[in-house]
Amino acid sequence: MKKISETNVIDIVPFKSGFIYVKKIPQDDGAFRVKFLGYDTKRMENAPITKGVYLLSKFGPSYEIISEKLGDYATCDAGILQNKYVVVVYPTGEMGIFNDKATLVWTGDLQYKENLVQSLAVDGNNIWCCVPNQNSIIEYSIINKKVSMRIGGDNSTAFSNPVAIQKYGDELYVTNKDSCKVRIVSLKDYSVRDFRLFDEPVYRYIQTCGKEVVLLESGIYVL
């Protein structure tokens, strides 16, 4: 593994030549600013990046309007649905849906059995999310505004404090903070298996440009 950055990372998004990550930089007055950094996974070196490129990579063509309406555009996860709608989910469970004109058409708290939901992976016009306190993941129908499936649960060993989720092909990659594992869920038969195991808590996993990238407690690494 190659270490790319120390801690204080608040977002990672794939990019055409690697990935973009956002760091929180503390200021002397107790506030903080955000810094946008790029990493080229082909050359295995840092690359200059702009805020606009980051926002475009995260929210798509309507990024200017969406980011302005959100205000806090860094701490949410975002995904573009099959119908070009953009969905955002914050760690607090707050969710927003923007149509293809960047109009906010729905906002509210996404919960499952009174537990907060976080992260998202787009699956057509549905999304998969993590329910950390329930040790489960759920599929949420955007059209029907309801949970259509749950995998895992309190008495299940499938997940252990899942905090992030990504979809690649017909598989979901679920990041489990407490077990320090990335586990794979097959969308063909909904079986769950181990994929990656680390020596410390893991918070995010992405694939980009043929590389695997993880955010661990100690920082960002390219595998």
ChimeraX attribute file (.defattr): number of C-alpha atoms within 10 A of each C-alpha:
attribute: neighborCount
match mode: 1-to-1
recipient: residues
	/A:1	10
	/A:2	10
	/A:3	14
	/A:4	15
	/A:5	15
	/A:6	14
	/A:7	13
	/A:8	15
	/A:9	20
	/A:10	14
	/A:11	18
	/A:12	26
	/A:13	19
	/A:14	19
	/A:15	20
	/A:16	11
	/A:17	15
	/A:18	24
	/A:19	25
	/A:20	26
	/A:21	21
	/A:22	20
	/A:23	20
	/A:24	17
	/A:25	12
	/A:26	12
	/A:27	9
	/A:28	6
	/A:29	6
	/A:30	6
	/A:31	9
	/A:32	12
	/A:33	9
	/A:34	15
	/A:35	14
	/A:36	18
	/A:37	19
	/A:38	23
	/A:39	21
	/A:40	17
	/A:41	21
	/A:42	11
	/A:43	10
	/A:44	12
	/A:45	11
	/A:46	15
	/A:47	15
	/A:48	10
	/A:49	16
	/A:50	12
	/A:51	14
	/A:52	12
	/A:53	15
	/A:54	24
	/A:55	19
	/A:56	15
	/A:57	17
	/A:58	25
	/A:59	23
	/A:60	18
	/A:61	13
	/A:62	17
	/A:63	20
	/A:64	14
	/A:65	13
	/A:66	21
	/A:67	17
	/A:68	10
	/A:69	13
	/A:70	13
	/A:71	8
	/A:72	10
	/A:73	19
	/A:74	21
	/A:75	16
	/A:76	22
	/A:77	23
	/A:78	24
	/A:79	21
	/A:80	23
	/A:81	19
	/A:82	12
	/A:83	10
	/A:84	15
	/A:85	21
	/A:86	26
	/A:87	27
	/A:88	25
	/A:89	24
	/A:90	22
	/A:91	16
	/A:92	15
	/A:93	21
	/A:94	17
	/A:95	21
	/A:96	19
	/A:97	21
	/A:98	19
	/A:99	17
	/A:100	15
	/A:101	12
	/A:102	20
	/A:103	15
	/A:104	17
	/A:105	10
	/A:106	11
	/A:107	14
	/A:108	11
	/A:109	14
	/A:110	22
	/A:111	16
	/A:112	20
	/A:113	8
	/A:114	9
	/A:115	13
	/A:116	19
	/A:117	29
	/A:118	27
	/A:119	26
	/A:120	28
	/A:121	25
	/A:122	22
	/A:123	21
	/A:124	12
	/A:125	16
	/A:126	21
	/A:127	21
	/A:128	25
	/A:129	27
	/A:130	30
	/A:131	26
	/A:132	22
	/A:133	17
	/A:134	22
	/A:135	21
	/A:136	25
	/A:137	28
	/A:138	19
	/A:139	20
	/A:140	23
	/A:141	17
	/A:142	17
	/A:143	8
	/A:144	9
	/A:145	10
	/A:146	12
	/A:147	17
	/A:148	13
	/A:149	11
	/A:150	16
	/A:151	17
	/A:152	17
	/A:153	17
	/A:154	12
	/A:155	8
	/A:156	12
	/A:157	11
	/A:158	21
	/A:159	28
	/A:160	23
	/A:161	19
	/A:162	31
	/A:163	27
	/A:164	28
	/A:165	27
	/A:166	21
	/A:167	20
	/A:168	12
	/A:169	8
	/A:170	10
	/A:171	17
	/A:172	21
	/A:173	26
	/A:174	31
	/A:175	30
	/A:176	26
	/A:177	22
	/A:178	16
	/A:179	18
	/A:180	21
	/A:181	24
	/A:182	26
	/A:183	23
	/A:184	22
	/A:185	20
	/A:186	15
	/A:187	13
	/A:188	8
	/A:189	7
	/A:190	12
	/A:191	12
	/A:192	20
	/A:193	13
	/A:194	13
	/A:195	12
	/A:196	14
	/A:197	14
	/A:198	12
	/A:199	10
	/A:200	14
	/A:201	18
	/A:202	27
	/A:203	23
	/A:204	25
	/A:205	21
	/A:206	21
	/A:207	18
	/A:208	15
	/A:209	14
	/A:210	9
	/A:211	13
	/A:212	15
	/A:213	24
	/A:214	22
	/A:215	25
	/A:216	21
	/A:217	18
	/A:218	14
	/A:219	16
	/A:220	24
	/A:221	17
	/A:222	17
	/A:223	10
